[in-house]
Amino acid sequence: MPDSTATDFVIARVFQAPRPRVWEAWTTPAMLARWFGPRGVTTTVLRHELRPGGIFHARLDQPSGGPIWARLLYREIVPPSRLVWEHAFGDAEGNVAPSPFGGPWPLRLLTTVEFEEEGGATRVTLRWAPMDATPEEARSFEEAKPGMADGWGGSYERLEAALAETG
């Protein structure tokens, strides 16, 4: 369950692409590999099971260090309007793992992504809420919002470029 002691992180952007194409970018391994992750990261999708209960597992190679592993557990898939998953750091085997950056951090975040048509464009709104976080983890989440905005902002820039290339 989301933690009521922290406020959600929300980021939205309008992409100049039709909703089916934006949906595809969020739900196909080849497209996810092109944009998922902050600026400068190279993403390798290792497992992708787009169904409730399915796992997304990826390796994100940073230019200045070792890999970071992402592990998502899909909860809800409503094409082409909504995705819900549990977002976590992972390990090489695809298990949930603590943050590789150290310090208190929620083990899982409930992620909701909504896709809304706006003319020929698509508004994407992503919401993160800590799940089962301690007060210290919730505070850390709250303090990290500027970094989350920068990280997702970089991902959204990469997504915008990928959509322009495939358009």
C-alpha positions as CSV (number, residue, x, y, z in Angstrom):
1,M,0.0,0.0,0.0
2,P,1.1,3.6,-0.6
3,D,2.5,5.3,2.5
4,S,0.2,8.1,3.7
5,T,3.1,10.0,5.4
6,A,4.7,11.1,2.1
7,T,3.2,13.0,-0.7
8,D,3.3,11.5,-4.2
9,F,5.8,12.5,-6.8
10,V,4.1,13.5,-10.0
11,I,5.6,14.4,-13.4
12,A,3.7,15.0,-16.6
13,R,4.6,15.9,-20.2
14,V,2.8,16.2,-23.5
15,F,4.4,14.3,-26.3
16,Q,3.8,15.2,-29.9
17,A,2.8,11.7,-30.9
18,P,-0.5,9.7,-31.0
19,R,-1.4,7.8,-27.9
20,P,-1.0,4.3,-29.5
21,R,2.6,5.1,-30.4
22,V,3.4,6.5,-26.9
23,W,1.8,3.4,-25.4
24,E,4.0,1.2,-27.6
25,A,7.1,3.1,-26.3
26,W,6.1,2.2,-22.7
27,T,5.2,-1.4,-23.4
28,T,7.7,-2.9,-25.9
29,P,11.2,-3.9,-25.0
30,A,12.9,-2.4,-28.0
31,M,11.4,1.0,-27.3
32,L,11.9,0.8,-23.6
33,A,15.6,0.1,-24.2
34,R,15.9,3.4,-26.1
35,W,14.6,5.7,-23.4
36,F,14.0,4.1,-20.0
37,G,16.5,5.6,-17.5
38,P,18.2,8.9,-16.8
39,R,20.3,10.8,-19.3
40,G,23.5,9.0,-20.3
41,V,22.3,5.6,-19.2
42,T,22.3,2.6,-21.5
43,T,19.4,0.3,-20.8
44,T,19.2,-3.4,-21.6
45,V,15.8,-5.1,-21.1
46,L,16.4,-8.6,-19.8
47,R,12.9,-9.7,-19.1
48,H,9.5,-8.1,-20.1
49,E,6.2,-9.8,-19.3
50,L,3.5,-7.2,-20.0
51,R,0.7,-8.7,-18.0
52,P,-0.6,-8.3,-14.4
53,G,1.9,-10.2,-12.2
54,G,4.5,-10.0,-15.0
55,I,8.1,-8.8,-14.4
56,F,10.1,-6.1,-16.2
57,H,13.9,-6.5,-15.4
58,A,16.5,-4.2,-16.9
59,R,20.2,-3.4,-16.5
60,L,20.9,0.3,-16.6
61,D,24.6,1.0,-17.3
62,Q,25.8,4.4,-16.0
63,P,28.6,6.3,-17.8
64,S,30.4,6.9,-14.5
65,G,29.9,3.6,-12.7
66,G,28.6,0.1,-12.6
67,P,25.1,-1.1,-13.5
68,I,21.9,-0.4,-11.7
69,W,19.1,-3.0,-11.9
70,A,15.4,-2.1,-12.2
71,R,12.7,-4.5,-11.3
72,L,9.0,-3.8,-12.0
73,L,6.0,-5.9,-11.1
74,Y,3.1,-5.1,-13.3
75,R,-0.3,-4.8,-11.4
76,E,-2.6,-3.3,-14.0
77,I,-2.5,-2.8,-17.8
78,V,-5.3,-1.0,-19.5
79,P,-4.3,-0.3,-23.2
80,P,-3.7,2.4,-24.2
81,S,-4.6,4.5,-21.2
82,R,-3.0,3.2,-17.9
83,L,-0.1,1.2,-16.5
84,V,0.4,0.4,-12.8
85,W,3.4,-1.4,-11.4
86,E,5.5,-1.8,-8.3
87,H,8.8,-0.1,-9.0
88,A,12.0,-1.3,-7.2
89,F,15.7,-1.5,-7.6
90,G,16.8,-5.0,-8.3
91,D,19.8,-7.3,-8.6
92,A,21.3,-9.2,-11.5
93,E,18.8,-12.1,-11.0
94,G,15.7,-9.8,-11.0
95,N,15.0,-9.9,-7.3
96,V,13.9,-6.8,-5.4
97,A,16.9,-5.1,-3.7
98,P,17.6,-2.1,-1.6
99,S,18.7,1.1,-3.2
100,P,22.3,0.9,-4.5
101,F,22.9,4.5,-3.4
102,G,22.7,3.7,0.3
103,G,20.7,5.4,3.0
104,P,17.0,5.0,3.7
105,W,14.8,4.5,0.7
106,P,11.4,2.8,0.2
107,L,11.9,-0.8,-1.1
108,R,9.0,-0.4,-3.5
109,L,7.1,2.5,-5.1
110,L,3.6,2.2,-6.5
111,T,3.8,3.7,-10.0
112,T,0.8,4.8,-12.0
113,V,1.2,6.1,-15.6
114,E,-1.8,7.6,-17.4
115,F,-1.9,8.3,-21.1
116,E,-4.5,11.0,-22.3
117,E,-5.1,12.1,-25.8
118,E,-4.7,15.9,-26.4
119,G,-5.5,16.5,-30.1
120,G,-2.8,14.5,-32.0
121,A,-0.5,14.6,-28.9
122,T,-0.5,12.5,-25.7
123,R,-0.2,13.7,-22.1
124,V,1.7,11.2,-20.0
125,T,1.3,11.6,-16.2
126,L,3.5,9.5,-13.9
127,R,2.8,9.2,-10.2
128,W,5.1,7.5,-7.6
129,A,4.0,6.7,-4.1
130,P,6.2,4.9,-1.5
131,M,4.8,1.5,-0.4
132,D,5.2,0.4,3.2
133,A,7.8,3.0,3.9
134,T,9.2,3.8,7.3
135,P,9.0,7.5,8.4
136,E,12.7,7.8,7.6
137,E,12.2,6.3,4.1
138,A,9.2,8.6,3.4
139,R,11.3,11.6,4.5
140,S,14.1,10.5,2.1
141,F,11.6,10.1,-0.7
142,E,10.2,13.6,-0.1
143,E,13.8,15.1,0.0
144,A,14.7,13.3,-3.3
145,K,11.9,14.8,-5.4
146,P,14.2,17.3,-7.2
147,G,16.4,14.4,-8.2
148,M,13.4,12.4,-9.3
149,A,12.2,15.3,-11.4
150,D,15.6,15.5,-13.1
151,G,15.8,11.7,-13.6
152,W,12.4,11.4,-15.1
153,G,12.9,14.6,-17.0
154,G,15.9,13.0,-18.7
155,S,13.9,9.9,-19.4
156,Y,11.1,12.0,-20.9
157,E,13.7,13.8,-23.1
158,R,15.0,10.5,-24.3
159,L,11.4,9.3,-24.9
160,E,10.7,12.4,-26.9
161,A,13.7,11.8,-29.1
162,A,12.8,8.1,-29.6
163,L,9.3,9.1,-30.6
164,A,10.6,11.6,-33.1
165,E,12.9,9.0,-34.7
166,T,10.1,6.5,-35.1
167,G,7.5,9.0,-36.2
